[in-house]
Amino acid sequence: MPEDDFGLWERELDPAPEEERSGGRGMVVVAGLTATGCTAMIALGEVPLGTAGLVLSSIILLLWRIGL
């Protein structure tokens, strides 16, 4: 017996199961690696480049977090 349209529509609106959702763990890893890389650039004497990287990555992570 074919499934009714309401069942399909309802399933589309349900949130994805936990294993399909993109977790915050990836965001934390990306933020940590970016901060480490930019800190290394600052420590190696490339202060403007390291600072620009930290500012740019902060803006990107903020936009990622709010869902844009």
C-alpha positions in Angstrom: 0.0 0.0 0.0 1.5 3.4 -0.9 2.3 5.8 1.8 0.0 8.8 2.2 1.3 12.3 1.4 0.8 13.5 5.0 3.3 10.9 6.2 5.9 12.0 3.7 5.4 15.7 4.6 5.6 15.0 8.3 8.8 13.1 7.9 10.4 16.0 5.9 9.6 18.4 8.7 11.0 16.1 11.5 14.6 17.1 12.6 17.4 14.8 11.4 18.4 12.0 13.6 21.4 12.6 15.8 23.9 10.8 13.6 23.0 13.0 10.6 23.3 16.3 12.4 26.5 18.3 12.1 27.7 18.5 15.7 29.5 21.3 17.5 32.5 19.0 17.8 33.7 19.9 14.3 33.3 23.5 15.0 35.5 23.2 18.1 38.2 21.3 16.2 38.2 23.9 13.4 38.4 26.8 15.9 41.2 25.1 17.9 43.3 24.4 14.8 42.7 27.9 13.4 43.7 29.5 16.8 46.8 27.3 17.0 47.9 28.2 13.5 47.3 31.9 14.0 49.1 31.9 17.4 52.1 30.1 15.7 52.1 32.8 13.0 52.2 35.5 15.7 54.9 33.7 17.6 57.0 33.4 14.4 56.9 37.2 14.0 54.0 37.5 11.5 51.9 39.5 13.9 49.7 41.3 11.3 49.0 38.0 9.4 48.3 36.1 12.6 46.0 38.8 13.9 44.1 39.1 10.6 43.7 35.3 10.6 42.3 35.3 14.1 39.8 38.1 13.4 38.7 36.6 10.1 38.3 33.1 11.6 36.3 34.5 14.5 33.9 36.2 12.1 33.5 33.0 10.1 33.0 30.9 13.2 30.4 33.4 14.5 28.5 33.3 11.2 28.7 29.5 11.1 27.4 29.3 14.7 24.4 31.4 14.0 23.6 29.4 10.9 24.4 31.8 8.0 
